[in-house]
Amino acid sequence: MSDCIFCRIIKGEIPSDTIYEDGDMLAFRDITPQAPVHFLVIPKKHIGSLMEAEREDASLLGKLLHKAGELAAEQGCSERGARFVINCKSDGGQTVDHLHIHVLGGRMMMWPPG
């Protein structure tokens, strides 16, 4: 989608603080971090939300989650842990209509979140 901010980041039209990239995904630091470690993992394929993913996206979704865990460990969260969040649609708190995983760590996370 030409107006999707994450698609524009993938295309290099908008800069990001990239921590990982391959043919399927991009991971970059959140511009308004909510924890000492806060980055996003997004598919390069535009998928509006997890609830819009198709059966054929299952392998990609698994790759995204696996890489999110690896990157969390690389960012220093392996010992104390991290939170992995996928917001879906407006009631779920999604503000960018492109599937993304928030990875937060480096501090104690409370439940329920605010």
N, CA, C and O atoms as CSV, one atom per row, in Angstrom:
chain,resi,resn,atom,element,x,y,z
A,1,MET,N,N,0.851,-1.188,0.000
A,1,MET,CA,C,0.000,0.000,0.000
A,1,MET,C,C,0.889,1.241,0.000
A,1,MET,O,O,1.803,1.359,0.816
A,2,SER,N,N,0.618,2.145,-0.903
A,2,SER,CA,C,1.470,3.320,-1.069
A,2,SER,C,C,1.371,4.304,0.098
A,2,SER,O,O,2.316,5.059,0.331
A,3,ASP,N,N,0.258,4.320,0.839
A,3,ASP,CA,C,0.098,5.275,1.921
A,3,ASP,C,C,0.425,4.674,3.287
A,3,ASP,O,O,0.310,5.366,4.298
A,4,CYS,N,N,0.828,3.407,3.341
A,4,CYS,CA,C,1.153,2.742,4.601
A,4,CYS,C,C,2.546,3.175,5.054
A,4,CYS,O,O,3.521,3.013,4.321
A,5,ILE,N,N,2.634,3.719,6.254
A,5,ILE,CA,C,3.919,4.216,6.746
A,5,ILE,C,C,4.951,3.095,6.846
A,5,ILE,O,O,6.129,3.320,6.569
A,6,PHE,N,N,4.529,1.887,7.237
A,6,PHE,CA,C,5.493,0.789,7.350
A,6,PHE,C,C,5.945,0.319,5.971
A,6,PHE,O,O,7.108,-0.050,5.804
A,7,CYS,N,N,5.062,0.322,4.985
A,7,CYS,CA,C,5.471,-0.017,3.615
A,7,CYS,C,C,6.483,1.010,3.106
A,7,CYS,O,O,7.422,0.664,2.390
A,8,ARG,N,N,6.287,2.259,3.476
A,8,ARG,CA,C,7.229,3.305,3.070
A,8,ARG,C,C,8.574,3.144,3.768
A,8,ARG,O,O,9.614,3.425,3.172
A,9,ILE,N,N,8.569,2.696,5.022
A,9,ILE,CA,C,9.816,2.408,5.729
A,9,ILE,C,C,10.528,1.252,5.040
A,9,ILE,O,O,11.741,1.307,4.836
A,10,ILE,N,N,9.788,0.202,4.679
A,10,ILE,CA,C,10.362,-0.951,3.986
A,10,ILE,C,C,11.022,-0.515,2.681
A,10,ILE,O,O,12.109,-0.987,2.348
A,11,LYS,N,N,10.375,0.379,1.945
A,11,LYS,CA,C,10.909,0.867,0.665
A,11,LYS,C,C,12.080,1.830,0.837
A,11,LYS,O,O,12.739,2.178,-0.143
A,12,GLY,N,N,12.346,2.265,2.062
A,12,GLY,CA,C,13.432,3.209,2.310
A,12,GLY,C,C,13.029,4.658,2.123
A,12,GLY,O,O,13.887,5.540,2.151
A,13,GLU,N,N,11.744,4.929,1.932
A,13,GLU,CA,C,11.263,6.295,1.753
A,13,GLU,C,C,11.256,7.064,3.070
A,13,GLU,O,O,11.346,8.291,3.076
A,14,ILE,N,N,11.149,6.353,4.173
A,14,ILE,CA,C,11.173,6.937,5.512
A,14,ILE,C,C,12.284,6.220,6.274
A,14,ILE,O,O,12.321,4.990,6.291
A,15,PRO,N,N,13.196,6.974,6.908
A,15,PRO,CA,C,14.293,6.322,7.620
A,15,PRO,C,C,13.819,5.609,8.884
A,15,PRO,O,O,12.811,5.975,9.490
A,16,SER,N,N,14.574,4.585,9.259
A,16,SER,CA,C,14.301,3.877,10.508
A,16,SER,C,C,15.627,3.453,11.124
A,16,SER,O,O,16.648,3.367,10.441
A,17,ASP,N,N,15.593,3.192,12.410
A,17,ASP,CA,C,16.766,2.683,13.122
A,17,ASP,C,C,16.684,1.156,13.057
A,17,ASP,O,O,16.243,0.506,14.005
A,18,THR,N,N,17.109,0.603,11.936
A,18,THR,CA,C,16.961,-0.812,11.645
A,18,THR,C,C,17.921,-1.646,12.486
A,18,THR,O,O,19.104,-1.325,12.607
A,19,ILE,N,N,17.389,-2.726,13.065
A,19,ILE,CA,C,18.243,-3.659,13.801
A,19,ILE,C,C,18.338,-5.008,13.094
A,19,ILE,O,O,19.214,-5.810,13.418
A,20,TYR,N,N,17.439,-5.276,12.123
A,20,TYR,CA,C,17.501,-6.520,11.363
A,20,TYR,C,C,16.681,-6.356,10.088
A,20,TYR,O,O,15.654,-5.678,10.070
A,21,GLU,N,N,17.161,-6.996,9.022
A,21,GLU,CA,C,16.399,-7.022,7.774
A,21,GLU,C,C,16.799,-8.261,6.988
A,21,GLU,O,O,17.974,-8.622,6.921
A,22,ASP,N,N,15.801,-8.903,6.396
A,22,ASP,CA,C,16.041,-9.967,5.423
A,22,ASP,C,C,14.971,-9.854,4.346
A,22,ASP,O,O,14.274,-8.842,4.281
A,23,GLY,N,N,14.827,-10.848,3.518
A,23,GLY,CA,C,13.879,-10.778,2.423
A,23,GLY,C,C,12.425,-10.769,2.835
A,23,GLY,O,O,11.563,-10.349,2.063
A,24,ASP,N,N,12.135,-11.234,4.062
A,24,ASP,CA,C,10.757,-11.354,4.538
A,24,ASP,C,C,10.329,-10.293,5.537
A,24,ASP,O,O,9.138,-10.007,5.665
A,25,MET,N,N,11.292,-9.704,6.252
A,25,MET,CA,C,10.911,-8.850,7.382
A,25,MET,C,C,11.920,-7.748,7.632
A,25,MET,O,O,13.029,-7.737,7.098
A,26,LEU,N,N,11.480,-6.821,8.470
A,26,LEU,CA,C,12.299,-5.705,8.910
A,26,LEU,C,C,12.035,-5.511,10.397
A,26,LEU,O,O,10.891,-5.602,10.842
A,27,ALA,N,N,13.080,-5.247,11.162
A,27,ALA,CA,C,12.938,-4.922,12.579
A,27,ALA,C,C,13.646,-3.596,12.823
A,27,ALA,O,O,14.769,-3.382,12.368
A,28,PHE,N,N,12.972,-2.711,13.548
A,28,PHE,CA,C,13.521,-1.383,13.806
A,28,PHE,C,C,13.029,-0.859,15.141
A,28,PHE,O,O,11.979,-1.268,15.636
A,29,ARG,N,N,13.804,0.052,15.718
A,29,ARG,CA,C,13.457,0.624,17.028
A,29,ARG,C,C,12.220,1.518,16.907
A,29,ARG,O,O,12.050,2.246,15.929
A,30,ASP,N,N,11.371,1.443,17.920
A,30,ASP,CA,C,10.170,2.271,17.975
A,30,ASP,C,C,10.573,3.731,18.177
A,30,ASP,O,O,11.479,4.026,18.957
A,31,ILE,N,N,9.903,4.640,17.476
A,31,ILE,CA,C,10.266,6.062,17.599
A,31,ILE,C,C,9.768,6.686,18.904
A,31,ILE,O,O,10.236,7.756,19.294
A,32,THR,N,N,8.826,6.028,19.580
A,32,THR,CA,C,8.376,6.487,20.897
A,32,THR,C,C,8.451,5.305,21.862
A,32,THR,O,O,7.422,4.749,22.246
A,33,PRO,N,N,9.662,4.923,22.252
A,33,PRO,CA,C,9.825,3.710,23.070
A,33,PRO,C,C,9.113,3.798,24.414
A,33,PRO,O,O,9.107,4.838,25.074
A,34,GLN,N,N,8.515,2.678,24.796
A,34,GLN,CA,C,7.809,2.565,26.058
A,34,GLN,C,C,8.605,1.752,27.082
A,34,GLN,O,O,8.132,1.502,28.191
A,35,ALA,N,N,9.795,1.352,26.706
A,35,ALA,CA,C,10.687,0.581,27.579
A,35,ALA,C,C,12.111,0.781,27.063
A,35,ALA,O,O,12.298,1.222,25.929
A,36,PRO,N,N,13.118,0.462,27.881
A,36,PRO,CA,C,14.500,0.602,27.412
A,36,PRO,C,C,14.768,-0.164,26.110
A,36,PRO,O,O,15.521,0.303,25.256
A,37,VAL,N,N,14.156,-1.326,25.965
A,37,VAL,CA,C,14.195,-2.062,24.701
A,37,VAL,C,C,12.787,-1.990,24.129
A,37,VAL,O,O,11.837,-2.448,24.763
A,38,HIS,N,N,12.644,-1.422,22.940
A,38,HIS,CA,C,11.334,-1.377,22.281
A,38,HIS,C,C,11.573,-1.288,20.784
A,38,HIS,O,O,12.015,-0.265,20.261
A,39,PHE,N,N,11.270,-2.382,20.117
A,39,PHE,CA,C,11.409,-2.404,18.669
A,39,PHE,C,C,10.221,-3.123,18.054
A,39,PHE,O,O,9.462,-3.808,18.739
A,40,LEU,N,N,10.079,-2.951,16.751
A,40,LEU,CA,C,8.987,-3.569,16.002
A,40,LEU,C,C,9.566,-4.560,15.005
A,40,LEU,O,O,10.642,-4.343,14.447
A,41,VAL,N,N,8.846,-5.643,14.790
A,41,VAL,CA,C,9.178,-6.612,13.746
A,41,VAL,C,C,7.983,-6.637,12.802
A,41,VAL,O,O,6.858,-6.909,13.221
A,42,ILE,N,N,8.230,-6.352,11.526
A,42,ILE,CA,C,7.136,-6.268,10.554
A,42,ILE,C,C,7.446,-7.137,9.330
A,42,ILE,O,O,8.606,-7.286,8.944
A,43,PRO,N,N,6.399,-7.706,8.727
A,43,PRO,CA,C,6.622,-8.420,7.472
A,43,PRO,C,C,6.771,-7.413,6.333
A,43,PRO,O,O,6.168,-6.340,6.360
A,44,LYS,N,N,7.568,-7.764,5.345
A,44,LYS,CA,C,7.665,-6.905,4.164
A,44,LYS,C,C,6.401,-7.019,3.314
A,44,LYS,O,O,6.053,-6.091,2.584
A,45,LYS,N,N,5.726,-8.139,3.410
A,45,LYS,CA,C,4.428,-8.287,2.745
A,45,LYS,C,C,3.409,-7.479,3.545
A,45,LYS,O,O,3.352,-7.588,4.770
A,46,HIS,N,N,2.614,-6.678,2.864
A,46,HIS,CA,C,1.595,-5.907,3.582
A,46,HIS,C,C,0.461,-6.839,4.009
A,46,HIS,O,O,-0.241,-7.415,3.178
A,47,ILE,N,N,0.304,-6.969,5.321
A,47,ILE,CA,C,-0.817,-7.684,5.927
A,47,ILE,C,C,-1.410,-6.689,6.915
A,47,ILE,O,O,-0.712,-6.215,7.811
A,48,GLY,N,N,-2.674,-6.373,6.762
A,48,GLY,CA,C,-3.280,-5.324,7.575
A,48,GLY,C,C,-3.201,-5.567,9.070
A,48,GLY,O,O,-2.869,-4.653,9.825
A,49,SER,N,N,-3.496,-6.766,9.507
A,49,SER,CA,C,-3.415,-7.128,10.922
A,49,SER,C,C,-3.329,-8.643,11.009
A,49,SER,O,O,-3.521,-9.337,10.011
A,50,LEU,N,N,-3.045,-9.149,12.181
A,50,LEU,CA,C,-3.005,-10.595,12.378
A,50,LEU,C,C,-4.343,-11.220,11.999
A,50,LEU,O,O,-4.384,-12.343,11.497
A,51,MET,N,N,-5.417,-10.511,12.232
A,51,MET,CA,C,-6.761,-11.020,11.940
A,51,MET,C,C,-7.049,-11.050,10.442
A,51,MET,O,O,-8.046,-11.632,10.016
A,52,GLU,N,N,-6.189,-10.432,9.644
A,52,GLU,CA,C,-6.345,-10.443,8.188
A,52,GLU,C,C,-5.353,-11.369,7.500
A,52,GLU,O,O,-5.366,-11.494,6.275
A,53,ALA,N,N,-4.493,-12.019,8.281
A,53,ALA,CA,C,-3.514,-12.935,7.702
A,53,ALA,C,C,-4.234,-14.141,7.092
A,53,ALA,O,O,-5.251,-14.605,7.608
A,54,GLU,N,N,-3.688,-14.627,5.996
A,54,GLU,CA,C,-4.249,-15.786,5.288
A,54,GLU,C,C,-3.510,-17.056,5.723
A,54,GLU,O,O,-2.423,-16.982,6.297
A,55,ARG,N,N,-4.094,-18.196,5.450
A,55,ARG,CA,C,-3.471,-19.476,5.790
A,55,ARG,C,C,-2.061,-19.575,5.209
A,55,ARG,O,O,-1.156,-20.105,5.855
A,56,GLU,N,N,-1.875,-19.065,3.994
A,56,GLU,CA,C,-0.554,-19.143,3.361
A,56,GLU,C,C,0.481,-18.237,4.033
A,56,GLU,O,O,1.667,-18.317,3.712
A,57,ASP,N,N,0.054,-17.384,4.953
A,57,ASP,CA,C,0.968,-16.522,5.700
A,57,ASP,C,C,1.517,-17.205,6.958
A,57,ASP,O,O,2.347,-16.625,7.658
A,58,ALA,N,N,1.067,-18.420,7.248
A,58,ALA,CA,C,1.435,-19.090,8.503
A,58,ALA,C,C,2.947,-19.224,8.666
A,58,ALA,O,O,3.470,-18.971,9.751
A,59,SER,N,N,3.645,-19.611,7.624
A,59,SER,CA,C,5.094,-19.761,7.711
A,59,SER,C,C,5.765,-18.417,8.000
A,59,SER,O,O,6.675,-18.338,8.825
A,60,LEU,N,N,5.322,-17.379,7.329
A,60,LEU,CA,C,5.858,-16.040,7.558
A,60,LEU,C,C,5.606,-15.602,8.996
A,60,LEU,O,O,6.493,-15.033,9.632
A,61,LEU,N,N,4.420,-15.855,9.511
A,61,LEU,CA,C,4.098,-15.471,10.888
A,61,LEU,C,C,5.030,-16.179,11.871
A,61,LEU,O,O,5.498,-15.573,12.835
A,62,GLY,N,N,5.294,-17.454,11.627
A,62,GLY,CA,C,6.215,-18.192,12.481
A,62,GLY,C,C,7.618,-17.604,12.426
A,62,GLY,O,O,8.288,-17.492,13.453
A,63,LYS,N,N,8.063,-17.231,11.238
A,63,LYS,CA,C,9.387,-16.614,11.087
A,63,LYS,C,C,9.456,-15.294,11.859
A,63,LYS,O,O,10.458,-15.007,12.513
A,64,LEU,N,N,8.392,-14.497,11.782
A,64,LEU,CA,C,8.369,-13.215,12.494
A,64,LEU,C,C,8.508,-13.424,13.997
A,64,LEU,O,O,9.298,-12.746,14.654
A,65,LEU,N,N,7.735,-14.365,14.537
A,65,LEU,CA,C,7.785,-14.613,15.981
A,65,LEU,C,C,9.143,-15.160,16.402
A,65,LEU,O,O,9.695,-14.739,17.418
A,66,HIS,N,N,9.674,-16.078,15.640
A,66,HIS,CA,C,10.971,-16.650,15.974
A,66,HIS,C,C,12.052,-15.577,15.963
A,66,HIS,O,O,12.867,-15.511,16.884
A,67,LYS,N,N,12.069,-14.748,14.945
A,67,LYS,CA,C,13.066,-13.677,14.859
A,67,LYS,C,C,12.870,-12.664,15.983
A,67,LYS,O,O,13.848,-12.150,16.524
A,68,ALA,N,N,11.618,-12.370,16.344
A,68,ALA,CA,C,11.361,-11.444,17.452
A,68,ALA,C,C,12.020,-11.958,18.725
A,68,ALA,O,O,12.621,-11.181,19.468
A,69,GLY,N,N,11.914,-13.259,18.986
A,69,GLY,CA,C,12.557,-13.842,20.164
A,69,GLY,C,C,14.067,-13.768,20.097
A,69,GLY,O,O,14.718,-13.443,21.090
A,70,GLU,N,N,14.635,-14.065,18.934
A,70,GLU,CA,C,16.089,-13.978,18.768
A,70,GLU,C,C,16.584,-12.553,18.980
A,70,GLU,O,O,17.583,-12.329,19.664
A,71,LEU,N,N,15.887,-11.602,18.397
A,71,LEU,CA,C,16.304,-10.203,18.520
A,71,LEU,C,C,16.157,-9.703,19.950
A,71,LEU,O,O,16.986,-8.924,20.420
A,72,ALA,N,N,15.112,-10.140,20.648
A,72,ALA,CA,C,14.947,-9.754,22.054
A,72,ALA,C,C,16.155,-10.218,22.861
A,72,ALA,O,O,16.676,-9.478,23.695
A,73,ALA,N,N,16.592,-11.441,22.609
A,73,ALA,CA,C,17.771,-11.959,23.308
A,73,ALA,C,C,19.010,-11.133,22.950
A,73,ALA,O,O,19.797,-10.779,23.828
A,74,GLU,N,N,19.178,-10.830,21.674
A,74,GLU,CA,C,20.326,-10.026,21.242
A,74,GLU,C,C,20.321,-8.628,21.856
A,74,GLU,O,O,21.377,-8.028,22.056
A,75,GLN,N,N,19.130,-8.116,22.154
A,75,GLN,CA,C,19.002,-6.774,22.727
A,75,GLN,C,C,19.098,-6.791,24.256
A,75,GLN,O,O,18.857,-5.771,24.903
A,76,GLY,N,N,19.448,-7.941,24.832
A,76,GLY,CA,C,19.694,-8.018,26.267
A,76,GLY,C,C,18.545,-8.521,27.115
A,76,GLY,O,O,18.580,-8.371,28.337
A,77,CYS,N,N,17.536,-9.109,26.515
A,77,CYS,CA,C,16.359,-9.534,27.268
A,77,CYS,C,C,16.331,-11.031,27.582
A,77,CYS,O,O,15.332,-11.527,28.102
A,78,SER,N,N,17.401,-11.756,27.277
A,78,SER,CA,C,17.351,-13.211,27.436
A,78,SER,C,C,17.232,-13.653,28.887
A,78,SER,O,O,16.586,-14.664,29.162
A,79,GLU,N,N,17.828,-12.937,29.809
A,79,GLU,CA,C,17.798,-13.373,31.205
A,79,GLU,C,C,16.491,-13.017,31.912
A,79,GLU,O,O,15.905,-13.860,32.591
A,80,ARG,N,N,16.034,-11.779,31.757
A,80,ARG,CA,C,14.866,-11.318,32.516
A,80,ARG,C,C,13.569,-11.367,31.723
A,80,ARG,O,O,12.493,-11.291,32.315
A,81,GLY,N,N,13.640,-11.494,30.383
A,81,GLY,CA,C,12.441,-11.641,29.581
A,81,GLY,C,C,12.026,-10.371,28.857
A,81,GLY,O,O,12.675,-9.329,28.952
A,82,ALA,N,N,10.929,-10.496,28.135
A,82,ALA,CA,C,10.404,-9.399,27.325
A,82,ALA,C,C,8.914,-9.611,27.114
A,82,ALA,O,O,8.372,-10.677,27.403
A,83,ARG,N,N,8.278,-8.596,26.614
A,83,ARG,CA,C,6.856,-8.682,26.243
A,83,ARG,C,C,6.763,-8.562,24.730
A,83,ARG,O,O,7.416,-7.716,24.118
A,84,PHE,N,N,5.933,-9.428,24.130
A,84,PHE,CA,C,5.687,-9.440,22.696
A,84,PHE,C,C,4.215,-9.119,22.507
A,84,PHE,O,O,3.351,-9.834,23.015
A,85,VAL,N,N,3.923,-8.037,21.772
A,85,VAL,CA,C,2.549,-7.547,21.649
A,85,VAL,C,C,2.182,-7.401,20.177
A,85,VAL,O,O,2.929,-6.828,19.384
A,86,ILE,N,N,1.001,-7.938,19.830
A,86,ILE,CA,C,0.431,-7.727,18.498
A,86,ILE,C,C,-0.951,-7.132,18.708
A,86,ILE,O,O,-1.880,-7.836,19.103
A,87,ASN,N,N,-1.090,-5.841,18.445
A,87,ASN,CA,C,-2.387,-5.176,18.532
A,87,ASN,C,C,-3.132,-5.394,17.219
A,87,ASN,O,O,-2.528,-5.377,16.147
A,88,CYS,N,N,-4.446,-5.600,17.306
A,88,CYS,CA,C,-5.251,-5.847,16.104
A,88,CYS,C,C,-6.443,-4.903,16.043
A,88,CYS,O,O,-7.306,-4.900,16.921
A,89,LYS,N,N,-6.469,-4.113,14.994
A,89,LYS,CA,C,-7.561,-3.198,14.682
A,89,LYS,C,C,-7.741,-2.153,15.784
A,89,LYS,O,O,-7.003,-2.155,16.769
A,90,SER,N,N,-8.705,-1.276,15.623
A,90,SER,CA,C,-8.817,-0.111,16.503
A,90,SER,C,C,-9.095,-0.473,17.964
A,90,SER,O,O,-8.469,0.098,18.858
A,91,ASP,N,N,-10.003,-1.393,18.228
A,91,ASP,CA,C,-10.294,-1.747,19.617
A,91,ASP,C,C,-9.123,-2.457,20.278
A,91,ASP,O,O,-9.011,-2.443,21.504
A,92,GLY,N,N,-8.260,-3.071,19.504
A,92,GLY,CA,C,-7.080,-3.738,20.038
A,92,GLY,C,C,-5.896,-2.805,20.189
A,92,GLY,O,O,-4.836,-3.223,20.654
A,93,GLY,N,N,-6.059,-1.545,19.802
A,93,GLY,CA,C,-4.991,-0.563,19.972
A,93,GLY,C,C,-4.055,-0.428,18.787
A,93,GLY,O,O,-3.017,0.224,18.900
A,94,GLN,N,N,-4.401,-1.037,17.634
A,94,GLN,CA,C,-3.539,-0.934,16.463
A,94,GLN,C,C,-3.668,0.455,15.860
A,94,GLN,O,O,-4.774,0.912,15.574
A,95,THR,N,N,-2.528,1.134,15.665
A,95,THR,CA,C,-2.556,2.486,15.109
A,95,THR,C,C,-1.984,2.555,13.699
A,95,THR,O,O,-2.210,3.537,12.992
A,96,VAL,N,N,-1.249,1.532,13.276
A,96,VAL,CA,C,-0.747,1.442,11.904
A,96,VAL,C,C,-1.304,0.158,11.316
A,96,VAL,O,O,-1.078,-0.924,11.858
A,97,ASP,N,N,-2.030,0.270,10.214
A,97,ASP,CA,C,-2.680,-0.896,9.609
A,97,ASP,C,C,-1.702,-1.711,8.769
A,97,ASP,O,O,-1.850,-1.843,7.554
A,98,HIS,N,N,-0.705,-2.249,9.453
A,98,HIS,CA,C,0.282,-3.164,8.877
A,98,HIS,C,C,0.717,-4.030,10.052
A,98,HIS,O,O,1.202,-3.513,11.059
A,99,LEU,N,N,0.549,-5.332,9.932
A,99,LEU,CA,C,0.905,-6.240,11.011
A,99,LEU,C,C,2.282,-5.912,11.574
A,99,LEU,O,O,3.239,-5.738,10.819
A,100,HIS,N,N,2.383,-5.829,12.890
A,100,HIS,CA,C,3.673,-5.596,13.530
A,100,HIS,C,C,3.669,-6.157,14.941
A,100,HIS,O,O,2.653,-6.166,15.637
A,101,ILE,N,N,4.832,-6.618,15.328
A,101,ILE,CA,C,5.037,-7.151,16.673
A,101,ILE,C,C,5.866,-6.128,17.446
A,101,ILE,O,O,6.973,-5.779,17.035
A,102,HIS,N,N,5.326,-5.651,18.564
A,102,HIS,CA,C,6.091,-4.811,19.472
A,102,HIS,C,C,6.877,-5.741,20.392
A,102,HIS,O,O,6.315,-6.689,20.941
A,103,VAL,N,N,8.150,-5.482,20.559
A,103,VAL,CA,C,8.963,-6.222,21.510
A,103,VAL,C,C,9.476,-5.210,22.528
A,103,VAL,O,O,10.176,-4.259,22.180
A,104,LEU,N,N,9.113,-5.433,23.796
A,104,LEU,CA,C,9.474,-4.509,24.869
A,104,LEU,C,C,10.224,-5.258,25.964
A,104,LEU,O,O,9.848,-6.373,26.328
A,105,GLY,N,N,11.270,-4.654,26.483
A,105,GLY,CA,C,12.029,-5.280,27.550
A,105,GLY,C,C,12.917,-4.267,28.261
A,105,GLY,O,O,12.891,-3.071,27.970
A,106,GLY,N,N,13.697,-4.779,29.193
A,106,GLY,CA,C,14.600,-3.919,29.938
A,106,GLY,C,C,13.981,-3.299,31.172
A,106,GLY,O,O,14.619,-2.495,31.853
A,107,ARG,N,N,12.751,-3.662,31.466
A,107,ARG,CA,C,12.086,-3.220,32.705
A,107,ARG,C,C,10.954,-4.190,33.002
A,107,ARG,O,O,10.552,-4.973,32.141
A,108,MET,N,N,10.448,-4.133,34.215
A,108,MET,CA,C,9.325,-4.985,34.635
A,108,MET,C,C,8.059,-4.514,33.909
A,108,MET,O,O,7.742,-3.324,33.911
A,109,MET,N,N,7.350,-5.445,33.297
A,109,MET,CA,C,6.078,-5.145,32.643
A,109,MET,C,C,4.948,-5.480,33.616
A,109,MET,O,O,5.000,-6.498,34.307
A,110,MET,N,N,3.955,-4.643,33.666
A,110,MET,CA,C,2.823,-4.854,34.579
A,110,MET,C,C,1.651,-5.462,33.813
A,110,MET,O,O,1.552,-5.311,32.595
A,111,TRP,N,N,0.769,-6.147,34.530
A,111,TRP,CA,C,-0.441,-6.689,33.925
A,111,TRP,C,C,-1.601,-6.373,34.845
A,111,TRP,O,O,-1.478,-6.585,36.052
A,112,PRO,N,N,-2.702,-5.888,34.350
A,112,PRO,CA,C,-2.892,-5.584,32.932
A,112,PRO,C,C,-2.166,-4.302,32.537
A,112,PRO,O,O,-1.893,-3.440,33.372
A,113,PRO,N,N,-1.854,-4.196,31.229
A,113,PRO,CA,C,-1.225,-2.955,30.761
A,113,PRO,C,C,-2.205,-1.797,30.862
A,113,PRO,O,O,-3.410,-2.013,30.992
A,114,GLY,N,N,-1.703,-0.579,30.803
A,114,GLY,CA,C,-2.527,0.624,30.951
A,114,GLY,C,C,-3.585,0.809,29.933
A,114,GLY,O,O,-4.324,1.793,29.982
